[in-house]
Amino acid sequence: MLLQVNYLIRSRKDGKYLVARLPEKSGIEASYLLVFQQDYDALSYINTHGKEYGDLLTVETASPTQLKSLMLRWSYAGFGIVKDPLVPDIQFVS
């Protein structure tokens, strides 16, 4: 499990990670960190949905322990695991 590598998209400008924001039952927006299983999936996502921001974004690797730290530090509600970057098909996990 510790050998699994995940890929995240991060802004070069302000260091923030790419998230999906979903409304919760309480009416407050919750942020879900978008996680990709392959680096080429993350790059495909950028090229398909944010081509004009491609030079401002970078793909980073993260282990499961690093993801746990990010969850705590940035107070994310969960992960959005991107299954298909072109559609996009995202599975949300709290």
Phi and psi in degrees as a GROMACS rama.xvg file:
@    title "Ramachandran Plot"
@    xaxis  label "Phi"
@    yaxis  label "Psi"
@TYPE xy
-72.6021  -16.7024  LEU-2
-84.5828  -9.61529  LEU-3
-68.1876  131.837  GLN-4
-109.876  133.131  VAL-5
-114.055  157.952  ASN-6
-122.639  136.917  TYR-7
-124.966  153.727  LEU-8
-104.881  129.091  ILE-9
-130.163  144.79  ARG-10
-75.9538  132.322  SER-11
-76.3512  -21.5975  ARG-12
-77.2075  -51.8595  LYS-13
-120.729  -1.67859  ASP-14
81.0056  4.88215  GLY-15
-80.1547  149.821  LYS-16
-89.5711  154.217  TYR-17
-73.3184  125.461  LEU-18
-129.787  161.683  VAL-19
-108.517  135.825  ALA-20
-110.554  122.533  ARG-21
-121.45  141.011  LEU-22
-72.7081  137.213  PRO-23
-93.4695  171.426  GLU-24
-60.7129  -29.4277  LYS-25
-77.5218  -5.8832  SER-26
92.5217  -5.88568  GLY-27
-90.4949  141.936  ILE-28
-76.6448  134.603  GLU-29
-111.544  140.735  ALA-30
-100.302  131.736  SER-31
-117.64  124.197  TYR-32
-70.3553  125.422  LEU-33
-80.3881  125.778  LEU-34
-122.032  133.895  VAL-35
-113.562  147.537  PHE-36
-86.6437  -21.2197  GLN-37
-134.246  150.559  GLN-38
-66.3452  -35.8849  ASP-39
-69.2287  -24.9509  TYR-40
-67.7994  -41.1344  ASP-41
-65.1122  -41.8163  ALA-42
-66.3982  -37.5416  LEU-43
-63.4376  -38.9292  SER-44
-61.7274  -45.4877  TYR-45
-62.4708  -47.4245  ILE-46
-65.4735  -30.7012  ASN-47
-84.478  -43.324  THR-48
-110.591  -8.1819  HIS-49
-149.752  42.7822  GLY-50
-54.9106  -39.0029  LYS-51
-69.7761  -15.7006  GLU-52
-106.588  7.64089  TYR-53
-54.5163  -37.2229  GLY-54
-76.2637  -12.2264  ASP-55
-98.0288  -4.24569  LEU-56
-117.57  150.976  LEU-57
-136.636  155.135  THR-58
-102.303  129.82  VAL-59
-120.734  153.992  GLU-60
-95.5765  152.921  THR-61
-152.315  133.691  ALA-62
-82.7165  166.326  SER-63
-57.2031  -35.6801  PRO-64
-69.3429  -35.5352  THR-65
-67.6473  -37.1704  GLN-66
-63.6385  -38.7501  LEU-67
-62.2041  -42.4274  LYS-68
-63.5935  -41.5765  SER-69
-62.334  -40.2841  LEU-70
-58.8388  -44.295  MET-71
-71.1748  -44.2117  LEU-72
-66.4297  -43.2247  ARG-73
-97.6282  -0.947862  TRP-74
56.9656  48.1762  SER-75
-77.0121  148.3  TYR-76
-77.3165  -21.5266  ALA-77
170.627  -160.732  GLY-78
-113.23  149.215  PHE-79
-114.044  100.675  GLY-80
-83.4409  115.355  ILE-81
-82.7392  112.502  VAL-82
-86.3551  -38.3905  LYS-83
-136.465  110.996  ASP-84
-73.5226  -17.9306  PRO-85
-82.5647  -32.5623  LEU-86
-75.433  -47.9823  VAL-87
-83.2701  146.916  PRO-88
-109.247  113.524  ASP-89
-123.789  131.412  ILE-90
-103.47  119.468  GLN-91
-92.895  131.697  PHE-92
-128.775  128.122  VAL-93
